[in-house]
Amino acid sequence: METTAIPTGTIVVGMDGSPSAERALEWAVDQAGLESRQLTLAHGVDPSGSVWVDPAGIDHRAVLEALQDDARVMLRHAREQIARRAPGLDVHEVIHLSDARVTLLELSEKAALVVVGSRGRGPIKSLLLGSVSLAVSREARCPVVVVRPGDPAAVRNGVLVGADGTERSVATVEFAYRQAALHRLPLTIMHCFWDARPGTEEEPVATDVRLELAESLAGLAEKFPEVQARTELVRGMADERLVRASQGMDLVVVGAHHGGTLTTLLYGSIANAVLEHATCPVAIVPEPEG
């Protein structure tokens, strides 16, 4: 059914009928089952310029109605897929007369998670959906998973999370722990740092960094004792190292800071780079300013 409201704590998946959205739907259905949450199928129909008759005689109101009809058909098809994949899953539908980005950002206010694909259909829609996933991951009020295409035959080694060793990143690492526990996967906590001193001083530097990281994440291992977690310290740029490591992962988790500070811009650029180049699904977790 079409609704104007969604249950609190639902998993929202953005639908546009593309292969990318189909992959996102499959991921979201499985996630909803693991978390015992309801699922909401969301589609935005942008009404801009669609309610008038132009000189060529095109009735844009009729065009808008046709777009809504197409959306209903698309969501009905999605429901049929869900019924085959996860019978019994509670599913809601939202068709909003607004841009897809606006629709998903509004729904993120009550959602536990928003799931989107990374690309749409064709060169134009590919760019458009790319802008949707980017905008939603930047501004959503809940975690966002962007389901990136990857090689299904590749060997995967669990969940990877980027941690900066501050209290601000605890929510991101905790999200990664929870996903590792739900999916019964190992967890790698990667901390990237830059140090120009010679190799003879490498071990003391790494030891200090490891202690700082362990202090900032104290308690999470006890909270998720079933997760096999390891810490990996690497020198270099965080975005490059995370993207490279994503080739062997099931999920990459990074934090994003909303706002206009230099720290926000820095970590936002890391999240954007991982989102654009990773070869597995990417989770973007909003982090508090600090």
WOKASUL-V520882 format. One record per residue. RES is the residue in one small letter. SS is DSSP state (H for helix, E for strand, L for the rest). PHI is phi in radians with two decimals (* if undefined). D_LAST is the distance of its C-alpha to the last C-alpha in Angstrom with 2 decimals. Layout:
RES_SS_PHI_D_LAST ; RES_SS_PHI_D_LAST
This chain:
m_L_*_41.73 ; e_E_-1.47_39.78 ; t_L_-2.36_37.29 ; t_L_-1.82_35.02 ; a_L_-2.30_32.70 ; i_L_-2.24_31.31 ; p_L_-1.20_30.84 ; t_L_-1.09_27.40 ; g_L_1.52_26.08 ; t_L_-1.29_28.34 ; i_E_-1.73_27.85 ; v_E_-1.73_28.38 ; v_E_-2.13_30.07 ; g_E_-1.38_30.74 ; m_L_-2.05_34.45 ; d_L_-2.45_36.41 ; g_L_1.48_39.37 ; s_L_-1.50_38.37 ; p_H_-1.01_38.62 ; s_H_-1.09_34.86 ; a_H_-1.19_34.41 ; e_H_-1.10_37.05 ; r_H_-1.12_35.04 ; a_H_-1.10_31.97 ; l_H_-1.10_34.24 ; e_H_-1.04_35.56 ; w_H_-1.10_32.11 ; a_H_-1.17_31.01 ; v_H_-1.09_34.30 ; d_H_-1.11_33.95 ; q_H_-1.17_30.35 ; a_H_-1.05_31.47 ; g_H_-1.14_34.25 ; l_H_-1.13_32.08 ; e_H_-1.64_29.66 ; s_L_0.96_32.57 ; r_L_-2.02_31.03 ; q_L_-1.39_32.81 ; l_E_-2.07_32.72 ; t_E_-2.14_32.57 ; l_E_-1.55_34.16 ; a_E_-2.16_32.76 ; h_E_-2.50_34.43 ; g_E_-1.90_33.98 ; v_L_-1.90_37.09 ; d_L_-1.34_36.38 ; p_L_-1.44_39.07 ; s_L_-0.99_38.69 ; g_L_1.24_42.17 ; s_L_-1.97_43.80 ; v_L_-2.21_45.71 ; w_L_-2.50_48.41 ; v_E_-1.85_51.57 ; d_L_-1.50_51.59 ; p_L_-1.01_54.81 ; a_L_-1.41_55.49 ; g_L_1.53_55.81 ; i_L_-1.44_52.76 ; d_E_-1.47_51.64 ; h_H_-1.28_47.86 ; r_H_-1.15_47.77 ; a_H_-1.15_49.82 ; v_H_-1.10_47.45 ; l_H_-1.08_44.51 ; e_H_-1.11_46.55 ; a_H_-1.15_47.42 ; l_H_-1.12_43.76 ; q_H_-1.16_43.06 ; d_H_-1.08_46.09 ; d_H_-1.08_44.90 ; a_H_-1.11_41.50 ; r_H_-1.11_43.34 ; v_H_-1.09_45.46 ; m_H_-1.06_42.48 ; l_H_-1.24_40.73 ; r_H_-1.12_44.05 ; h_H_-1.09_44.34 ; a_H_-1.11_40.85 ; r_H_-1.06_41.94 ; e_H_-1.12_44.98 ; q_H_-1.10_42.91 ; i_H_-1.11_40.71 ; a_H_-1.05_43.87 ; r_H_-1.35_45.14 ; r_H_-1.48_41.94 ; a_L_-2.54_40.69 ; p_L_-1.05_43.39 ; g_L_1.68_42.27 ; l_L_-1.22_38.71 ; d_L_-1.29_37.89 ; v_E_-2.20_37.27 ; h_E_-2.05_36.41 ; e_E_-2.24_36.76 ; v_E_-2.33_35.08 ; i_E_-2.10_36.66 ; h_E_-1.81_34.95 ; l_L_-1.50_36.46 ; s_L_-2.83_33.37 ; d_L_-0.99_31.77 ; a_H_-0.99_30.53 ; r_H_-1.11_26.94 ; v_H_-1.12_27.07 ; t_H_-1.01_28.78 ; l_H_-1.21_26.31 ; l_H_-1.16_23.22 ; e_H_-1.12_25.01 ; l_H_-1.19_25.93 ; s_L_-1.14_22.42 ; e_L_-1.10_21.69 ; k_L_-1.98_23.97 ; a_L_-1.38_24.16 ; a_L_-1.46_22.89 ; l_E_-2.81_23.10 ; v_E_-2.01_24.36 ; v_E_-2.10_26.62 ; v_E_-2.39_28.04 ; g_E_-1.44_30.26 ; s_L_-1.78_29.52 ; r_L_-2.56_32.70 ; g_L_-1.79_35.43 ; r_L_-1.70_39.19 ; g_H_1.38_40.72 ; p_H_-1.12_39.32 ; i_H_-1.23_38.33 ; k_H_-1.19_36.79 ; s_H_-1.05_35.13 ; l_H_-1.18_33.15 ; l_H_-1.14_32.57 ; l_H_-1.19_31.21 ; g_H_-1.03_29.08 ; s_H_-1.20_27.48 ; v_H_-1.14_27.12 ; s_H_-1.08_25.31 ; l_H_-1.16_22.98 ; a_H_-1.12_22.27 ; v_H_-1.17_21.83 ; s_H_-1.14_19.48 ; r_H_-1.34_17.24 ; e_H_-2.08_17.30 ; a_L_-1.12_18.40 ; r_L_-1.56_16.95 ; c_L_-2.34_18.00 ; p_E_-1.04_18.35 ; v_E_-2.19_20.89 ; v_E_-1.92_23.50 ; v_E_-1.81_25.42 ; v_E_-1.50_28.71 ; r_L_-1.47_29.72 ; p_L_-1.23_33.38 ; g_L_-2.72_34.33 ; d_L_-1.41_37.39 ; p_L_-1.14_38.45 ; a_L_-1.56_40.50 ; a_L_-1.20_37.71 ; v_L_-1.32_36.91 ; r_L_-1.97_33.49 ; n_L_-2.13_31.62 ; g_L_1.82_29.10 ; v_E_-1.81_25.38 ; l_E_-2.08_23.06 ; v_E_-2.26_19.26 ; g_E_-1.59_16.96 ; a_L_-2.21_14.41 ; d_L_-1.78_12.25 ; g_L_1.42_12.42 ; t_L_-1.92_8.85 ; e_H_-1.06_8.12 ; r_H_-1.08_6.27 ; s_H_-1.57_9.82 ; v_H_-1.07_11.82 ; a_H_-1.07_12.62 ; t_H_-1.16_13.94 ; v_H_-1.18_16.02 ; e_H_-1.12_17.29 ; f_H_-1.04_18.44 ; a_H_-1.13_20.23 ; y_H_-1.01_21.84 ; r_H_-1.13_23.08 ; q_H_-1.16_24.59 ; a_H_-1.08_26.24 ; a_H_-1.16_27.69 ; l_H_-1.08_28.96 ; h_H_-1.59_30.54 ; r_L_0.98_31.71 ; l_L_-2.16_30.29 ; p_L_-1.26_28.94 ; l_E_-2.14_25.29 ; t_E_-1.97_24.15 ; i_E_-1.77_20.64 ; m_E_-1.80_20.34 ; h_E_-2.08_18.18 ; c_E_-1.78_19.08 ; f_E_-2.46_19.05 ; w_L_-2.06_21.06 ; d_L_-2.51_23.38 ; a_L_-1.61_26.50 ; r_L_-1.26_28.35 ; p_L_-1.14_31.66 ; g_H_-1.04_32.28 ; t_H_-1.11_33.61 ; e_H_-1.76_30.16 ; e_H_-1.11_28.60 ; e_H_-1.12_29.00 ; p_H_-1.04_27.32 ; v_H_-1.09_24.30 ; a_H_-1.10_24.12 ; t_H_-1.11_24.60 ; d_H_-1.07_21.69 ; v_H_-1.10_19.35 ; r_H_-1.10_20.87 ; l_H_-1.14_20.39 ; e_H_-1.11_16.65 ; l_H_-1.16_16.39 ; a_H_-1.08_18.77 ; e_H_-1.14_16.94 ; s_H_-1.20_13.65 ; l_L_-1.93_15.96 ; a_L_-0.99_18.47 ; g_L_1.82_20.27 ; l_H_-1.22_20.09 ; a_H_-1.10_23.39 ; e_H_-1.23_25.01 ; k_H_-1.25_23.84 ; f_L_-2.19_25.38 ; p_L_-1.16_28.33 ; e_L_-1.36_30.27 ; v_L_-1.55_27.97 ; q_L_-1.49_29.04 ; a_E_-2.04_25.86 ; r_E_-2.42_25.71 ; t_E_-1.80_23.17 ; e_E_-2.15_23.95 ; l_E_-1.76_22.75 ; v_E_-2.35_23.78 ; r_E_-1.52_23.84 ; g_L_2.25_23.33 ; m_L_-1.35_21.32 ; a_H_-1.05_19.22 ; d_H_-1.11_20.68 ; e_H_-1.13_24.19 ; r_H_-1.23_24.09 ; l_H_-1.18_22.72 ; v_H_-1.09_25.31 ; r_H_-1.08_28.03 ; a_H_-1.26_27.32 ; s_H_-1.08_27.26 ; q_L_-1.07_31.03 ; g_L_-2.03_31.55 ; m_L_-2.14_29.09 ; d_L_-1.48_29.43 ; l_E_-2.73_25.83 ; v_E_-1.97_22.77 ; v_E_-2.06_19.29 ; v_E_-2.37_16.23 ; g_E_-1.65_12.81 ; a_E_-2.39_12.11 ; h_E_-1.89_9.35 ; h_L_-1.62_11.08 ; g_L_2.45_11.18 ; g_L_-2.15_12.56 ; t_L_-1.33_10.32 ; l_H_-1.09_11.68 ; t_H_-1.06_9.04 ; t_H_-1.06_9.86 ; l_H_-1.13_13.44 ; l_H_-1.11_13.50 ; y_H_-1.29_12.36 ; g_H_-1.13_14.32 ; s_H_-1.19_17.28 ; i_H_-1.12_17.17 ; a_H_-1.06_17.28 ; n_H_-1.11_20.00 ; a_H_-1.13_22.02 ; v_H_-1.13_22.08 ; l_H_-1.05_22.96 ; e_H_-1.39_25.76 ; h_H_-2.07_27.32 ; a_L_-1.12_26.84 ; t_L_-1.94_30.13 ; c_L_-2.72_29.05 ; p_E_-0.98_27.02 ; v_E_-2.15_23.29 ; a_E_-1.83_20.69 ; i_E_-1.90_17.54 ; v_E_-1.93_14.96 ; p_E_-1.14_12.38 ; e_E_-2.06_8.86 ; p_L_-1.23_6.28 ; e_L_-1.21_3.76 ; g_L_-2.65_0.00
